[in-house]
Amino acid sequence: MKKSHLLFVLIATFFVLVLTACNNADKETSAAEGSGDQTYEFKMTYVTQTGHNWHQVATKLQEELKERSDGRMNLELFPAAQLGPEPDMVQQMSNGSLDFALLTVPYLSTRIEEFDAWNMPFLFDDLESGIKAAETEPAQKMLELLEDQGLIGMGYMHTGTHSLLLKDSVIQNLDDVKGHKLRFTGGASVLGFWEDLGASPIAMGLPEVYNALQTNVIDGVSIDTNALLSEKYYEISENYVLTKHMVFGGVFAVSKVNYENMPENDRKIIDEAVQAALEWGKEQLVKNDIEDLEEVKGLVNVLELTNRNEFVEAAEAV
């Protein structure tokens, strides 16, 4: 082979290798930044019904994802625990078969004990205080603990202020609590508190409550006004006592494995869409908390505690 021909072959080979390397680099960059043509069919679930605040937040997220991705990201919603109870939700997210979920803090506290701090009775005086607490650095640090569960915590979404809905009895002071079978979503601190007051607290998931009230398995339920209305508990209960013992919390979680396998630009779209939906949800929550209470007043008897301070003082022991 002539030297000139050999030189030509070597130069040509060199340029082929360079072009191939550049092309591969471009592909890697495109994958990292987001090529802009990948489509997604996301799934999201939560325990509440379609009339609840959480469903409104999920619907808002649905809109935000579609708009911000130019139609590439679609979100299918599964309210009322259609994909199974919360342990199943976590399992599905950890293996990547589910993308998003709103999880209750009481359930998370059974997996990560630090979350039980949110369940402390009479910790907040009002809903706004609970919302502000979720924005603090310790609360945000707590979300990082979810990564060991295969989740990424992207923010908090409360449901409202919990009080006691009673089927046909009344609680207005500490002595009235004794002997009552009361449903709570769980959490060692809140269950221990009501047990110390003489009640029989029962941890129970939301989908089980209606039947339990109807069949006298429980006498009452810790619930916010929005869930009281969306679950239609007013059909089988008479009295709603404004104990305001808890600002009930939830966490917006995303599957870690699915999120981390997305291009960077697509992760950014999700981050921004989730935060927009959560901020919108907080505004709606404060508004609905007031409006829903007025609606509840037309359906059941709404009562105040005789002396709420005695409950607050009892809670200090916890």
C-alpha positions as a Markdown table, in Angstrom:
| # | Residue | x | y | z |
|---|---|---|---|---|
| 1 | Met | 0.0 | 0.0 | 0.0 |
| 2 | Lys | 1.3 | 3.4 | -0.9 |
| 3 | Lys | 2.2 | 5.7 | 1.9 |
| 4 | Ser | -0.2 | 8.4 | 0.6 |
| 5 | His | -3.1 | 5.9 | 0.5 |
| 6 | Leu | -2.2 | 4.6 | 4.0 |
| 7 | Leu | -2.2 | 8.2 | 5.3 |
| 8 | Phe | -5.6 | 8.8 | 3.8 |
| 9 | Val | -7.1 | 5.7 | 5.5 |
| 10 | Leu | -5.6 | 6.7 | 8.8 |
| 11 | Ile | -7.0 | 10.2 | 8.6 |
| 12 | Ala | -10.4 | 8.9 | 7.5 |
| 13 | Thr | -10.5 | 6.4 | 10.4 |
| 14 | Phe | -9.5 | 9.2 | 12.8 |
| 15 | Phe | -12.4 | 11.4 | 11.7 |
| 16 | Val | -14.9 | 8.5 | 11.9 |
| 17 | Leu | -13.8 | 7.9 | 15.5 |
| 18 | Val | -14.0 | 11.6 | 16.4 |
| 19 | Leu | -17.4 | 11.9 | 14.8 |
| 20 | Thr | -18.7 | 8.8 | 16.6 |
| 21 | Ala | -17.4 | 10.1 | 19.9 |
| 22 | Cys | -19.0 | 13.4 | 19.4 |
| 23 | Asn | -22.2 | 11.8 | 18.5 |
| 24 | Asn | -22.2 | 9.7 | 21.6 |
| 25 | Ala | -21.3 | 12.7 | 23.7 |
| 26 | Asp | -24.3 | 14.6 | 22.2 |
| 27 | Lys | -26.6 | 11.7 | 23.0 |
| 28 | Glu | -25.4 | 11.7 | 26.6 |
| 29 | Thr | -25.8 | 15.4 | 26.9 |
| 30 | Ser | -29.3 | 15.1 | 25.3 |
| 31 | Ala | -30.2 | 12.4 | 27.8 |
| 32 | Ala | -29.0 | 14.5 | 30.7 |
| 33 | Glu | -30.7 | 17.7 | 29.6 |
| 34 | Gly | -33.8 | 16.2 | 28.1 |
| 35 | Ser | -34.3 | 15.7 | 24.4 |
| 36 | Gly | -37.7 | 17.2 | 24.5 |
| 37 | Asp | -39.4 | 14.3 | 22.7 |
| 38 | Gln | -39.8 | 11.7 | 25.5 |
| 39 | Thr | -43.4 | 11.1 | 26.7 |
| 40 | Tyr | -44.6 | 10.0 | 30.1 |
| 41 | Glu | -47.7 | 8.3 | 31.4 |
| 42 | Phe | -47.5 | 8.9 | 35.2 |
| 43 | Lys | -49.7 | 7.4 | 37.9 |
| 44 | Met | -50.6 | 9.0 | 41.2 |
| 45 | Thr | -52.7 | 7.8 | 44.1 |
| 46 | Tyr | -53.9 | 8.9 | 47.6 |
| 47 | Val | -56.4 | 7.7 | 50.2 |
| 48 | Thr | -59.0 | 10.5 | 49.8 |
| 49 | Gln | -62.1 | 10.8 | 47.6 |
| 50 | Thr | -62.5 | 13.0 | 44.6 |
| 51 | Gly | -64.3 | 15.7 | 46.7 |
| 52 | His | -61.2 | 16.2 | 48.9 |
| 53 | Asn | -58.5 | 18.9 | 48.8 |
| 54 | Trp | -55.9 | 16.3 | 47.9 |
| 55 | His | -57.7 | 15.4 | 44.7 |
| 56 | Gln | -57.9 | 19.1 | 43.8 |
| 57 | Val | -54.1 | 19.3 | 44.3 |
| 58 | Ala | -53.6 | 16.2 | 42.1 |
| 59 | Thr | -55.8 | 17.6 | 39.4 |
| 60 | Lys | -53.8 | 20.9 | 39.5 |
| 61 | Leu | -50.6 | 18.9 | 39.2 |
| 62 | Gln | -52.1 | 17.1 | 36.2 |
| 63 | Glu | -52.7 | 20.4 | 34.5 |
| 64 | Glu | -49.2 | 21.8 | 35.4 |
| 65 | Leu | -47.3 | 18.8 | 34.1 |
| 66 | Lys | -49.2 | 18.8 | 30.8 |
| 67 | Glu | -48.7 | 22.5 | 30.2 |
| 68 | Arg | -45.1 | 22.7 | 31.3 |
| 69 | Ser | -44.1 | 19.7 | 29.2 |
| 70 | Asp | -46.0 | 20.8 | 26.1 |
| 71 | Gly | -48.2 | 17.7 | 26.4 |
| 72 | Arg | -45.4 | 15.2 | 26.9 |
| 73 | Met | -46.3 | 14.4 | 30.5 |
| 74 | Asn | -49.7 | 12.9 | 31.3 |
| 75 | Leu | -50.9 | 12.0 | 34.8 |
| 76 | Glu | -53.5 | 9.4 | 35.6 |
| 77 | Leu | -55.2 | 9.8 | 39.0 |
| 78 | Phe | -56.2 | 7.0 | 41.3 |
| 79 | Pro | -58.1 | 8.5 | 44.3 |
| 80 | Ala | -59.7 | 6.6 | 47.3 |
| 81 | Ala | -56.7 | 4.2 | 47.5 |
| 82 | Gln | -57.7 | 2.5 | 44.3 |
| 83 | Leu | -54.2 | 1.0 | 43.9 |
| 84 | Gly | -54.2 | -0.3 | 47.5 |
| 85 | Pro | -53.5 | 1.0 | 51.0 |
| 86 | Glu | -50.5 | 3.2 | 51.9 |
| 87 | Pro | -48.1 | 0.3 | 52.5 |
| 88 | Asp | -48.8 | -0.9 | 48.9 |
| 89 | Met | -48.3 | 2.7 | 47.6 |
| 90 | Val | -44.8 | 2.8 | 49.2 |
| 91 | Gln | -43.9 | -0.6 | 47.8 |
| 92 | Gln | -45.1 | 0.4 | 44.3 |
| 93 | Met | -43.1 | 3.6 | 44.3 |
| 94 | Ser | -40.0 | 1.9 | 45.6 |
| 95 | Asn | -40.1 | -0.6 | 42.7 |
| 96 | Gly | -41.0 | 2.0 | 40.1 |
| 97 | Ser | -44.5 | 0.8 | 39.2 |
| 98 | Leu | -46.1 | 4.0 | 40.7 |
| 99 | Asp | -44.8 | 7.5 | 40.2 |
| 100 | Phe | -46.4 | 9.9 | 42.7 |
| 101 | Ala | -48.5 | 9.6 | 45.9 |
| 102 | Leu | -49.8 | 11.8 | 48.7 |
| 103 | Leu | -49.0 | 9.9 | 51.9 |
| 104 | Thr | -50.4 | 10.6 | 55.4 |
| 105 | Val | -47.9 | 11.6 | 58.0 |
| 106 | Pro | -49.4 | 9.2 | 60.6 |
| 107 | Tyr | -48.7 | 6.3 | 58.2 |
| 108 | Leu | -45.2 | 7.5 | 57.5 |
| 109 | Ser | -44.5 | 7.7 | 61.2 |
| 110 | Thr | -45.0 | 3.9 | 61.4 |
| 111 | Arg | -42.0 | 3.6 | 59.0 |
| 112 | Ile | -39.9 | 6.6 | 60.2 |
| 113 | Glu | -40.4 | 7.5 | 63.8 |
| 114 | Glu | -39.3 | 11.1 | 63.4 |
| 115 | Phe | -42.5 | 11.8 | 61.5 |
| 116 | Asp | -44.5 | 11.1 | 64.7 |
| 117 | Ala | -43.6 | 14.6 | 65.8 |
| 118 | Trp | -46.3 | 15.9 | 63.4 |
| 119 | Asn | -48.9 | 13.7 | 65.3 |
| 120 | Met | -48.4 | 15.4 | 68.6 |
| 121 | Pro | -51.8 | 16.5 | 70.0 |
| 122 | Phe | -52.5 | 20.2 | 70.4 |
| 123 | Leu | -49.2 | 21.1 | 68.8 |
| 124 | Phe | -50.7 | 23.9 | 66.7 |
| 125 | Asp | -53.3 | 26.5 | 67.4 |
| 126 | Asp | -54.5 | 26.8 | 63.8 |
| 127 | Leu | -54.0 | 25.6 | 60.3 |
| 128 | Glu | -51.8 | 28.5 | 59.3 |
| 129 | Ser | -49.3 | 27.6 | 62.1 |
| 130 | Gly | -49.1 | 24.0 | 60.8 |
| 131 | Ile | -48.5 | 25.2 | 57.2 |
| 132 | Lys | -45.7 | 27.6 | 58.4 |
| 133 | Ala | -44.1 | 24.8 | 60.4 |
| 134 | Ala | -43.8 | 22.6 | 57.2 |
| 135 | Glu | -41.7 | 25.3 | 55.6 |
| 136 | Thr | -39.0 | 25.3 | 58.4 |
| 137 | Glu | -35.6 | 23.7 | 57.9 |
| 138 | Pro | -36.1 | 20.8 | 60.4 |
| 139 | Ala | -39.4 | 19.9 | 58.5 |
| 140 | Gln | -37.6 | 20.0 | 55.2 |
| 141 | Lys | -34.7 | 17.9 | 56.6 |
| 142 | Met | -37.2 | 15.3 | 57.7 |
| 143 | Leu | -38.3 | 14.8 | 54.1 |
| 144 | Glu | -34.7 | 13.5 | 53.3 |
| 145 | Leu | -35.4 | 10.5 | 55.6 |
| 146 | Leu | -37.8 | 9.1 | 53.0 |
| 147 | Glu | -35.0 | 8.3 | 50.6 |
| 148 | Asp | -34.2 | 5.1 | 52.5 |
| 149 | Gln | -37.7 | 4.0 | 51.7 |
| 150 | Gly | -37.2 | 4.5 | 47.9 |
| 151 | Leu | -39.1 | 7.8 | 48.0 |
| 152 | Ile | -38.2 | 11.5 | 47.4 |
| 153 | Gly | -40.3 | 13.8 | 49.6 |
| 154 | Met | -41.0 | 16.9 | 47.5 |
| 155 | Gly | -43.1 | 18.8 | 50.1 |
| 156 | Tyr | -46.0 | 18.8 | 52.6 |
| 157 | Met | -49.7 | 19.0 | 51.9 |
| 158 | His | -52.0 | 19.2 | 54.9 |
| 159 | Thr | -55.6 | 18.2 | 54.9 |
| 160 | Gly | -56.9 | 20.6 | 57.5 |
| 161 | Thr | -57.5 | 20.9 | 61.2 |
| 162 | His | -58.7 | 17.7 | 62.9 |
| 163 | Ser | -61.5 | 17.7 | 65.5 |
| 164 | Leu | -63.7 | 14.9 | 66.8 |
| 165 | Leu | -66.9 | 13.8 | 65.0 |
| 166 | Leu | -69.1 | 11.7 | 67.2 |
| 167 | Lys | -71.9 | 9.4 | 66.2 |
| 168 | Asp | -74.4 | 10.3 | 69.0 |
| 169 | Ser | -72.4 | 11.4 | 72.1 |
| 170 | Val | -70.8 | 14.6 | 73.2 |
| 171 | Ile | -67.3 | 15.4 | 74.4 |
| 172 | Gln | -66.7 | 18.9 | 75.9 |
| 173 | Asn | -64.3 | 18.3 | 78.8 |
| 174 | Leu | -61.6 | 15.8 | 79.8 |
| 175 | Asp | -64.0 | 13.6 | 81.8 |
| 176 | Asp | -66.2 | 13.1 | 78.7 |
| 177 | Val | -63.4 | 11.4 | 76.8 |
| 178 | Lys | -63.4 | 8.3 | 79.0 |
| 179 | Gly | -64.7 | 5.2 | 77.5 |
| 180 | His | -65.1 | 6.5 | 74.0 |
| 181 | Lys | -63.8 | 4.4 | 71.1 |
| 182 | Leu | -62.2 | 6.9 | 68.8 |
| 183 | Arg | -60.6 | 6.4 | 65.4 |
| 184 | Phe | -57.3 | 8.0 | 64.6 |
| 185 | Thr | -55.1 | 7.5 | 61.5 |
| 186 | Gly | -52.2 | 6.3 | 63.8 |
| 187 | Gly | -49.1 | 7.7 | 65.4 |
| 188 | Ala | -47.8 | 6.6 | 68.8 |
| 189 | Ser | -48.0 | 10.1 | 70.3 |
| 190 | Val | -51.6 | 10.8 | 69.4 |
| 191 | Leu | -52.8 | 7.3 | 70.3 |
| 192 | Gly | -50.9 | 7.4 | 73.6 |
| 193 | Phe | -52.4 | 10.8 | 74.5 |
| 194 | Trp | -56.0 | 9.8 | 74.1 |
| 195 | Glu | -55.5 | 6.5 | 75.8 |
| 196 | Asp | -54.0 | 8.3 | 78.8 |
| 197 | Leu | -57.3 | 10.4 | 78.9 |
| 198 | Gly | -59.3 | 7.2 | 79.2 |
| 199 | Ala | -60.4 | 6.7 | 75.6 |
| 200 | Ser | -59.9 | 3.6 | 73.5 |
| 201 | Pro | -58.1 | 5.0 | 70.5 |
| 202 | Ile | -58.1 | 2.8 | 67.4 |
| 203 | Ala | -55.8 | 3.3 | 64.4 |
| 204 | Met | -57.8 | 2.9 | 61.2 |
| 205 | Gly | -57.4 | 3.7 | 57.5 |
| 206 | Leu | -59.9 | 6.2 | 56.0 |
| 207 | Pro | -61.7 | 3.7 | 53.7 |
| 208 | Glu | -62.7 | 1.7 | 56.8 |
| 209 | Val | -64.2 | 4.5 | 58.8 |
| 210 | Tyr | -67.7 | 4.8 | 57.4 |
| 211 | Asn | -68.6 | 1.2 | 58.0 |
| 212 | Ala | -67.0 | 1.3 | 61.5 |
| 213 | Leu | -69.1 | 4.3 | 62.5 |
| 214 | Gln | -72.2 | 2.7 | 61.0 |
| 215 | Thr | -71.8 | -0.6 | 62.9 |
| 216 | Asn | -70.7 | 1.0 | 66.2 |
| 217 | Val | -67.2 | -0.4 | 66.1 |
| 218 | Ile | -66.2 | 3.2 | 66.9 |
| 219 | Asp | -68.1 | 6.1 | 68.6 |
| 220 | Gly | -66.2 | 8.8 | 66.8 |
| 221 | Val | -63.5 | 9.8 | 64.4 |
| 222 | Ser | -60.7 | 12.4 | 64.3 |
| 223 | Ile | -61.3 | 14.2 | 61.0 |
| 224 | Asp | -61.1 | 17.5 | 59.2 |
| 225 | Thr | -64.1 | 19.2 | 57.7 |
| 226 | Asn | -63.1 | 18.5 | 54.1 |
| 227 | Ala | -62.9 | 14.8 | 54.7 |
| 228 | Leu | -66.0 | 14.8 | 56.8 |
| 229 | Leu | -67.9 | 16.2 | 53.8 |
| 230 | Ser | -66.2 | 14.2 | 51.0 |
| 231 | Glu | -66.6 | 10.9 | 53.0 |
| 232 | Lys | -70.2 | 11.8 | 53.9 |
| 233 | Tyr | -69.8 | 11.0 | 57.6 |
| 234 | Tyr | -72.5 | 13.5 | 58.4 |
| 235 | Glu | -75.0 | 10.9 | 57.2 |
| 236 | Ile | -74.4 | 8.7 | 60.3 |
| 237 | Ser | -73.1 | 11.2 | 62.9 |
| 238 | Glu | -74.6 | 14.0 | 65.0 |
| 239 | Asn | -71.9 | 16.1 | 66.7 |
| 240 | Tyr | -68.7 | 17.7 | 65.6 |
| 241 | Val | -66.6 | 18.9 | 68.6 |
| 242 | Leu | -64.0 | 21.6 | 67.7 |
| 243 | Thr | -61.1 | 20.1 | 69.7 |
| 244 | Lys | -58.7 | 21.3 | 66.9 |
| 245 | His | -56.2 | 18.8 | 68.3 |
| 246 | Met | -54.2 | 18.3 | 65.2 |
| 247 | Val | -53.2 | 20.0 | 61.9 |
| 248 | Phe | -53.2 | 16.8 | 59.9 |
| 249 | Gly | -50.2 | 16.4 | 57.6 |
| 250 | Gly | -49.4 | 14.6 | 54.4 |
| 251 | Val | -46.3 | 14.4 | 52.2 |
| 252 | Phe | -46.1 | 14.6 | 48.4 |
| 253 | Ala | -43.7 | 11.7 | 47.4 |
| 254 | Val | -42.2 | 10.6 | 44.1 |
| 255 | Ser | -40.6 | 7.3 | 43.2 |
| 256 | Lys | -36.9 | 7.7 | 43.6 |
| 257 | Val | -35.9 | 5.2 | 41.0 |
| 258 | Asn | -38.2 | 6.7 | 38.4 |
| 259 | Tyr | -37.3 | 10.3 | 39.2 |
| 260 | Glu | -33.5 | 9.6 | 39.1 |
| 261 | Asn | -33.7 | 7.9 | 35.7 |
| 262 | Met | -35.3 | 10.9 | 34.0 |
| 263 | Pro | -33.3 | 13.5 | 32.1 |
| 264 | Glu | -32.4 | 16.6 | 34.1 |
| 265 | Asn | -34.7 | 18.9 | 32.2 |
| 266 | Asp | -37.7 | 16.6 | 32.8 |
| 267 | Arg | -36.9 | 16.4 | 36.5 |
| 268 | Lys | -36.9 | 20.2 | 36.5 |
| 269 | Ile | -40.4 | 20.3 | 34.9 |
| 270 | Ile | -41.6 | 17.9 | 37.6 |
| 271 | Asp | -40.0 | 19.9 | 40.4 |
| 272 | Glu | -41.6 | 23.1 | 39.2 |
| 273 | Ala | -45.0 | 21.5 | 38.5 |
| 274 | Val | -45.2 | 19.9 | 42.0 |
| 275 | Gln | -44.2 | 23.1 | 43.8 |
| 276 | Ala | -46.8 | 25.1 | 41.8 |
| 277 | Ala | -49.5 | 22.6 | 42.7 |
| 278 | Leu | -48.6 | 22.5 | 46.3 |
| 279 | Glu | -48.6 | 26.3 | 46.7 |
| 280 | Trp | -51.9 | 26.5 | 45.0 |
| 281 | Gly | -53.2 | 23.7 | 47.3 |
| 282 | Lys | -52.1 | 25.6 | 50.4 |
| 283 | Glu | -54.1 | 28.6 | 49.4 |
| 284 | Gln | -57.2 | 26.5 | 48.6 |
| 285 | Leu | -56.8 | 24.6 | 51.9 |
| 286 | Val | -57.0 | 27.7 | 54.0 |
| 287 | Lys | -60.0 | 29.0 | 52.1 |
| 288 | Asn | -61.8 | 25.6 | 52.2 |
| 289 | Asp | -61.1 | 25.1 | 55.9 |
| 290 | Ile | -63.4 | 28.1 | 56.6 |
| 291 | Glu | -66.0 | 27.4 | 54.0 |
| 292 | Asp | -66.3 | 23.7 | 54.8 |
| 293 | Leu | -66.9 | 24.4 | 58.5 |
| 294 | Glu | -69.8 | 26.6 | 57.5 |
| 295 | Glu | -71.2 | 23.8 | 55.4 |
| 296 | Val | -70.7 | 21.3 | 58.2 |
| 297 | Lys | -72.7 | 23.5 | 60.6 |
| 298 | Gly | -75.7 | 22.9 | 58.4 |
| 299 | Leu | -75.4 | 19.2 | 58.6 |
| 300 | Val | -74.4 | 18.3 | 62.2 |
| 301 | Asn | -74.2 | 20.0 | 65.6 |
| 302 | Val | -71.0 | 21.9 | 65.9 |
| 303 | Leu | -69.8 | 22.3 | 69.5 |
| 304 | Glu | -66.9 | 24.0 | 71.3 |
| 305 | Leu | -64.9 | 22.5 | 74.2 |
| 306 | Thr | -65.8 | 23.9 | 77.6 |
| 307 | Asn | -62.1 | 24.5 | 78.4 |
| 308 | Arg | -59.7 | 23.7 | 75.6 |
| 309 | Asn | -56.7 | 24.8 | 77.8 |
| 310 | Glu | -57.2 | 21.7 | 80.0 |
| 311 | Phe | -56.6 | 19.5 | 76.9 |
| 312 | Val | -53.6 | 21.6 | 75.9 |
| 313 | Glu | -52.1 | 21.2 | 79.4 |
| 314 | Ala | -52.7 | 17.5 | 79.3 |
| 315 | Ala | -50.9 | 17.3 | 76.0 |
| 316 | Glu | -47.8 | 18.9 | 77.4 |
| 317 | Ala | -47.0 | 15.7 | 79.2 |
| 318 | Val | -46.6 | 14.0 | 75.8 |
